[in-house]
């Protein structure tokens, strides 16, 4: 083929070039754009199909206002929880403190703490004697350390038990209750089912109190438990008959049984057994 023939077919060559250019433009520009739009359309169709499904099921769609309202509710719950935590920490503060030294600082030395414990126990026993309340033998579950120096692992629970005993004694010695005889204050083993649902928030210290008191002071006793600075929770109160524990001559010989027998055997005196526990918060 010579140049003259090529020139004669110039028109068709130009047409072929244009077709090739159009094909390239379609493959590399138009077709990717078309495929991208097809994918967008499929995505929109899927969203519409899901919306129609929610509508058929009666599902509630959450708009920005609804989300904002729910966030406000959560914030209100957080604020309320913060207030509760402050309240419970204040209620728990008395149980968590340790004995203080003469300068008001908490005692950090184990031996000094032991000496202070013995001193506080003796002062509390003297306070009971001054109020003419009779005690049975081993009525109070104070720890006897003997020659050992306790570790802080041992001190922590005994410190809490002391505060509980002290508060119970302060209640028992109130004249309005008319308690003439304290048989025992005992700490019980914790029952796991009591706090299983709230174990992350608090533990409990179960105890029982057995005493002889004037029947007219029962409501006052309950009120004193409820308004105490320690979080007492009463489980049961059992009341029975006339107090007769001190009628035996064996008990009358003990020096700590200083209460007059005639007063104890009054017809208005009853035996009271209280099962309760203290809430020990972990906040």
C-alpha positions in Angstrom: 0.0 0.0 0.0 1.4 3.4 -1.0 0.9 6.9 0.3 -1.7 7.7 -2.3 -4.0 4.9 -1.0 -3.5 6.0 2.6 -4.5 9.5 1.8 -7.6 8.3 0.1 -8.6 6.4 3.2 -7.8 9.3 5.5 -11.4 9.8 6.5 -11.8 6.2 7.6 -8.6 6.3 9.6 -9.8 9.3 11.5 -13.1 7.6 12.2 -11.3 4.6 13.6 -9.1 6.8 15.8 -12.2 8.5 17.2 -13.8 5.1 18.0 -10.6 3.9 19.8 -10.5 7.1 21.8 -14.2 6.8 22.8 -13.6 3.1 23.8 -10.6 4.0 26.0 -12.5 6.9 27.6 -15.5 4.6 28.4 -13.3 1.8 29.9 -11.1 4.1 32.0 -13.4 7.0 32.9 -17.1 6.3 32.3 -17.3 2.7 33.4 -15.6 3.1 36.8 -17.9 6.1 37.5 -20.9 4.0 36.5 -19.9 1.1 38.7 -19.3 3.4 41.6 -22.8 4.8 41.2 -24.3 1.3 40.9 -22.7 0.4 44.3 -24.1 3.6 45.9 -27.5 2.8 44.5 -27.3 -0.8 46.0 -26.2 0.6 49.4 -29.2 3.0 49.4 -31.5 0.2 48.4 -30.2 -1.9 51.3 -30.7 0.9 53.8 -34.2 1.5 52.5 -34.9 -2.3 52.7 -33.8 -2.3 56.4 -35.9 0.8 57.2 -38.9 -0.9 55.7 -38.1 -4.0 57.8 -37.9 -1.9 61.0 -41.2 -0.2 60.0 -42.9 -3.6 59.6 -41.6 -4.8 62.9 -42.6 -1.6 64.7 -39.0 -0.9 65.6 -38.2 2.6 67.0 -35.7 4.6 65.1 -33.4 6.8 67.3 -32.9 10.3 66.1 -30.5 12.9 67.5 -33.0 14.3 70.0 -33.7 10.8 71.4 -30.0 10.1 71.7 -29.5 13.4 73.5 -32.3 12.7 75.9 -30.8 9.3 76.7 -27.4 10.8 77.3 -28.9 13.3 79.7 -30.6 10.5 81.6 -27.2 8.6 81.9 -25.6 11.8 83.1 -28.3 12.2 85.8 -27.7 8.6 86.9 -24.0 9.3 87.2 -24.6 12.4 89.3 -27.0 10.5 91.6 -24.5 7.7 91.9 -21.8 10.2 92.9 -24.1 11.6 95.6 -24.9 8.2 96.9 -21.2 7.3 97.0 -20.4 10.4 99.1 -23.3 9.6 101.4 -22.2 6.0 101.9 -18.6 7.0 102.4 -19.6 9.3 105.2 -21.7 6.5 106.8 -18.7 4.2 106.5 -16.1 6.6 107.7 -16.5 5.7 111.4 -16.0 2.0 110.6 -12.9 2.6 108.5 -10.9 4.8 111.0 -8.2 3.5 113.3 -7.3 4.4 116.8 -5.8 7.9 117.1 -2.7 8.9 119.0 -2.5 11.8 121.5 -1.8 14.3 118.6 -4.9 13.1 116.7 -3.1 11.1 114.0 -4.0 7.5 113.3 -1.7 5.0 114.9 0.5 3.3 112.4 2.6 1.1 114.7 1.2 -2.4 115.4 2.5 -2.5 119.0 1.2 0.9 119.8 -2.2 -0.1 118.3 -2.3 -3.2 120.5 -1.6 -1.1 123.7 -4.3 1.3 122.7 -6.8 -1.5 122.0 -6.3 -2.9 125.5 -6.7 0.6 127.0 -9.9 1.2 125.1 -11.3 -2.2 126.1 -10.7 -1.5 129.7 -12.3 1.9 129.5 -15.3 0.5 127.9 -15.7 -2.2 130.6 -15.3 0.4 133.2 -18.1 2.4 131.5 -20.4 -0.6 131.7 -19.7 -1.1 135.4 -20.5 2.5 136.1 -23.9 2.1 134.6 -24.8 -0.9 136.7 -25.4 -3.3 133.8 -24.7 -6.9 134.6 -22.5 -9.0 132.2 -22.4 -12.7 131.8 -18.9 -14.3 131.6 -17.3 -13.7 128.1 -20.2 -11.4 127.1 -18.1 -9.2 124.9 -16.0 -10.7 122.1 -12.9 -8.6 122.6 -9.7 -10.0 121.1 -7.0 -11.2 123.6 -3.7 -10.7 122.0 -1.6 -12.1 124.9 2.1 -11.6 124.0 1.8 -11.5 120.2 2.0 -8.3 118.2 -0.8 -8.3 115.6 -0.3 -7.6 111.9 -2.3 -5.0 110.1 -4.1 -7.9 108.3 -5.3 -9.0 111.8 -5.8 -5.4 113.1 -8.2 -4.3 110.3 -11.2 -6.6 111.1 -10.6 -6.3 114.9 -10.7 -2.5 114.7 -14.0 -2.6 112.9 -15.4 -5.1 115.5 -14.3 -2.8 118.3 -16.2 0.2 116.8 -19.3 -2.0 116.4 -19.1 -3.3 120.0 -18.5 0.3 121.3 -21.5 1.6 119.4 -23.7 -1.3 120.7 -22.6 -0.7 124.3 -23.3 3.0 123.9 -26.8 2.1 122.8 -27.3 -0.6 125.5 -26.3 1.9 128.3 -29.0 4.4 127.4 -31.4 4.6 130.4 -34.4 4.8 128.2 -33.9 1.1 127.2 -33.9 -0.2 130.7 -31.4 -2.9 129.9 -30.3 -4.6 133.1 -28.3 -7.6 131.8 -26.2 -8.3 128.8 -25.7 -11.9 128.1 -23.6 -11.7 124.9 -22.6 -9.8 121.8 -21.4 -12.4 119.2 -20.1 -12.0 115.7 -21.4 -14.5 113.3 -20.0 -16.0 110.1 -21.1 -14.1 107.0 -23.7 -16.0 104.9 -22.8 -15.7 101.2 -26.4 -15.5 99.9 -27.0 -12.2 101.9 -24.7 -10.1 99.8 -24.1 -12.1 96.6 -26.0 -9.5 94.5 -24.1 -6.5 96.0 -20.7 -8.0 96.7 -18.9 -5.3 94.7 -20.5 -2.6 96.7 -20.3 -3.8 100.3 -19.6 -6.7 102.6 -21.5 -7.4 105.9 -20.5 -8.1 109.5 -23.2 -10.2 111.1 -23.7 -10.2 114.8 -26.2 -11.1 117.5 -27.1 -9.4 120.8 -28.7 -11.1 123.8 -29.9 -9.0 126.7 -32.5 -8.6 129.4 -34.4 -5.3 129.2 -37.6 -3.5 130.1 -40.3 -4.4 127.6 -41.2 -0.7 127.3 -37.8 0.1 125.8 -38.0 -2.1 122.7 -39.2 0.6 120.3 -36.5 2.9 121.6 -33.9 0.2 121.0 -35.0 -0.2 117.4 -34.9 3.5 116.9 -31.3 3.7 118.3 -30.2 1.1 115.8 -31.7 2.9 112.9 -30.2 6.3 113.7 -26.8 5.0 114.6 -23.7 6.4 112.9 -22.9 2.8 111.9 -25.1 1.2 109.2 -27.0 -1.4 111.2 -29.5 -3.6 109.5 -31.8 -5.6 111.8 -32.9 -9.0 110.5 -34.9 -10.4 113.5 -35.9 -9.5 117.0 -37.0 -12.3 119.3 -38.7 -11.5 122.6 -39.4 -14.0 125.3 -40.6 -14.3 128.9 -39.3 -13.0 132.2 -35.5 -12.7 132.7 -34.3 -15.4 135.1 -30.6 -15.9 134.3 -29.3 -14.5 137.5 -31.4 -16.6 139.9 -28.6 -19.1 140.4 -26.2 -18.5 143.2 -23.3 -19.3 140.9 -23.9 -16.2 138.9 -24.4 -14.0 142.0 -20.9 -14.8 143.2 -19.2 -13.1 140.2 -18.0 -9.5 140.9 -19.2 -8.2 137.5 -22.8 -9.2 138.3 -23.4 -6.1 140.4 -27.0 -5.4 139.4 -29.6 -5.9 142.0 -31.5 -9.2 141.5 -34.9 -7.7 142.5 -34.7 -5.3 139.6 -33.8 -8.0 137.1 -36.7 -10.2 138.0 -39.3 -7.5 137.5 -42.3 -8.7 135.5 -41.6 -6.1 132.8 -38.2 -7.5 132.0 -37.9 -9.7 128.9 -35.2 -11.6 127.1 -34.3 -10.0 123.8 -32.3 -11.6 121.0 -31.4 -9.4 118.0 -29.9 -10.8 114.8 -28.4 -8.1 112.7 -25.5 -7.0 110.6 -23.4 -4.0 109.8 -22.9 -2.9 106.2 -19.3 -2.3 105.4 -19.1 -0.3 102.1 -16.2 -0.8 99.7 -16.5 2.6 98.0 
